Amino acid sequence: MKILLSGGTGFVGKALAKLLIDRGHEVMVVTRGSSKQENGITYIHWLEDSKSEINYFRGKSIEVLINLAGHPINDGRWTVDKKDKILTSRLQATERMLEIAAQLATPPKAFIQGSAIGAYGYQGQISLTENSPVLNNSFPAAVCEQWEALFEHANLPDTRKVIARIGIVLGRNEGALPSLIKPFQIGVGGRIASGQQWLSWIHEQDAAELLAWCATSDIEGIVNITAPNPVQFDTFSKVASSTLRRPNWNRVPASLLRVLFGEMAEFLIEGQRVAPQVAIDHDVPFVFHHLEEALHKLLRT
């Protein structure tokens, strides 16, 4: 299939693009970098005022669009300017991908819209699935609400639409894991806040596999991109300590996290317990069901 991907130079996007190429699909990536051909992927410069990429795709045939573009949400404090960049980048990328879809020779068969489990809001110990109600009680939830609404209201009557709510993706050198394990590596690892809050994680390989399934199956609607077994942070600390063979004695109180990270600290303090129920119900295979397996692969091999 011909697949157009935005966010294809980001952490998850790179893994997804490689997977799709390895499976014989033709992949084009819109990027803020220069246009080029590399490793079987066509990169197309976009998001300039001229909107030249929209003209580039006019009349072309693309079967699947996947939109993962957006400014990182966990990179620095959530200042007013940072919040604006996080929201605006997501809305702008979505609008441009929808404009591209409208210029194609025929409507795309599928459009996969990236989102995040932050859409559910902070709901404590409640186990959340794709059918759970959302609570707009946080900045991430507010961003996801506007992001998803823009996509849901798009006029694509002949296109299968999926909203992929992505959890905490774990990778060896990118994503959340390097920051989460740093305290253990320097010997001061331990409990974060109460330790009872949930971490809805997924290995980068399974995240790419699930997104590829969304693109090539007949699934529609919301799909959670998380592993089947989320863990509480106390469990994460024990597994990380054991895997790295480093101490697990320290405790970082919520008050200190708020001083260090401001509003972004709530992301760590509250957590979310999210299950990929749609993938489970459709018997989608996972390579990494349990955190122990994922961390051993990422940190010990």
N, C-alpha and C positions, 0 to 999 in steps of 0.2 A: 504493500500500500504506500501511497504518497502521504507523508505525515509532516505537518508544519508545527514546529515547537518553539514557543517563547520561553525564556528562562532556561534555555538549553546549555548555557555556559555556567549555570549555578551548580551547587552541590548535587542536588537530586537530579536536575536536568541533564547533567553530564552522564550520570549513570544510566538514565533512561535512554538518552540518545544512542549511547554505545550498545545497549541491549537491543534496541530497535534495528540498528544497522546490522548487528550480528545475526538477527533473525530474517534478514533479507528485505527489510523495508527501505524505502527511499526517504531520507530524513533531511528536511530543511530547517535551519535554526535562524530566527530573527534575533539580532544581537546589536548592542550598542557599539561593538567593535567593528572592524572593517569587513567588507564582503570578501569571501575567499572560499576555496575548496580545501578541506582538510579531513583526513581519515574517513573518506567516503561521505562526509557531511557537507552540504552547501550552506554557508553562512551568509546572511543577507542583513546589511546595515539597516537599522530602523529607528523610529522615534525622533526623527528630525522634523522640523516645521514643514518641510516640503512634502512629507508623507509619500516619499518616492516608493517606499515598499508596497504601498497600496496599489500604485500604478503597475508595479512589477508583477503583482499577482492577478491583475485584471485579466479575466478570461482563461486563467489557468485552472487545471483540475487538481484539487487537493481533497483527499478522502477524509482525513482526520486532522483537526486542530487541537493542540494541547497548550494551554496557557498556564505557565508556572511563574511568570515574571513578577517581580516585586522587590522593593528594597528590604534588606534583612531586618527582621523585627527584634532580634536578640543581639544586636550589635550596637552597644552603647546605651546611655540613659535615654528615656523617652522625654526629651525636651519638646517644646511646642513645635520647633522646626522639624525635629525628628519624626514626631507623630504625623505631621503634614506630609512629609516625604514618604512615610510608610503607606499611608492611605492613598495619596495622589498617584504614586507609582503603580499601585495595583489597579486603580480605576483607569488610568491612562492606558496601561497595557491591555486591559480587557476591552476598552473601547476600540483600540486600534485592531485587535484581533477580530472583533466583530465587524469592523469595517472591511478587513481583508476577506472575511467569510462572505460578505455581501457582494464582493467584486468577482468571486469565482465563477467559472463557466456554469457550474451546477452547485447546488447547496452541498456542503460537506456531509458525509454520512454520520459523522460524530464530532462533537466538540467537548473536550474534557477541560473543565475549568478548575484550576487549583484553588484550594481554600485551606483552612486550618481547623484543627479541633478546638481552637480558641473560640470558634463560633458558638459552642455550647455554653460558654460562660463558666464561672466558677460554681460548681455544684457539689463540692465536698466529696463525701464517700459514695455518692450515687453512681451506679454503673450506667454509662451512657452508650446508646446505640444510635444508628441512623434514624430511628423513629422517636428519639427523645426530644422533648421540647428544648428550645434554646433560651438562655437568659442573657439579656444584654446588660450585664453587670460589670463589664471590664472594657478596657481599651481594645484588646484583641477581638472581643465579641462585637464591638461596635464597628470595627474595620471589616470583619467578615460579613456582618449583616449588609453593609453597603456594597461590598465586593460581590457577594452572591446575588443580591437583588438586581444589580446591573446586568448580570448574566441571565438570571431567570426571566427577566422582562424582555430579553432580546427576542426579536421576531425570527425564529428559526424553526418553522413548523415541520420541515422535512429532515431535521437533523436530530439525531439521538444526543441528548444532553446529560452530562455527568458532572456533579460537583464532588471533587476529591478533597475530603477534609484530612489533611496530612498531619500526623502526630510528630513526636520528637524523633527525628531521623538520626541514627547513630552511624558514624563513619570513622575510619581510623584517624584521619587528619582534618576532617571538616565536620560541620554540624555542631551539635551541642556537646558531643562526647569529650573533645579535648579540654573544654572548660570544666566539665563535671569531674574529670579524673585528675586534674592538675593538683588539687589539694592532697590527694593520695600519693601522687608521684613525689611530692616534696615532704611527705611524712606528717601532714596535718589533716588528713581526711577524716570524715565522720558525718554525723547527722546534720542535715540541713533543716532548720526550723523544727517543726514538730516531728518530722520523720514519717508521719502518718499520711502525708499527702501523696497523691498518685502520680506516677510517671508513665505516660502512655507512649511507649517507645516503639521503634521499628528499625531493623537493620537496613542499611541503604540498599542492599541487594533485593530484599523483599519489597521495599518501597518502589523500586523501579519495576519489579515484576507485577505488583498490583496496579500500578499506573498503566503498564502495557496491557494488562488484562482489561482495564477500563476502556482502553483505546480499541481493542480488537474483539471484544465480546459483544453481546447485545444488551448489556446492563445499562440501566438508566437511573437517574436520580442521584441521591447522596451515597457516597461510598467512603467509609473511614479507612484511611491508610495508616493502620497501626498493627502491632503484633497482637496475637490472641491472648497474651498474658501480661497485662500491665502490672507494674510492681509499685509498692510504696517506697519512698525514698530511703527508709531504713534498710529495706531489702537491697536496693541499689547500692547503698554504702557497703553492706556486707559482701555483696558479690564483687564489687569493684576492688575492695580491699583484698579479698581472697585471690582474685585473678591477678592483681598486680603484686601480690605478696607484700603489701604495705600496711601500716597501722590503720586502725579505724577507731579512733579515740576522741576526736575533737567534736565540738558542737558549735554550729554557727546559728545564733539566735535570729529570729525573724527581725528583731529590732536592728541588728547590725546589717542584715541584708537590705533593709529599707534605707539605711544611711548610705550604703555602698552603691545601690542601684536605683534608688528612688522608686517610682511607680512600677518599674519593670520587675522589682523584687516580688511583687504579688504573683507573678508567673511561676516562681519557684515555691513560694509559700503556700499557695492554694492548690496547685496541681489539678489534674483531671483524670478520671477513670473512664477510659473510652475503649470500647470493644469493636472490632471489625466484623459486625454481625452479618453484613451482606456478603462479604467474602467467605465467611464460615458457612453460611447457608448455601453458597454455590460451590462448596468444596474446593475453593482456591487453595493450592498448596503453599505452605510457608516453609522456608528452609530453616528459619530461626524462630521457633515457638517460644523459647525461654531465654531470659536475659543471660543466664550463665553461658549458653551456647554462643550468643551474639558477642559477648565481651571476650570470651576465649578466642573466637575467630579474629576479632579486631585487635586484641591487645597481646595475644600470645603466639600468633602464627605469622 
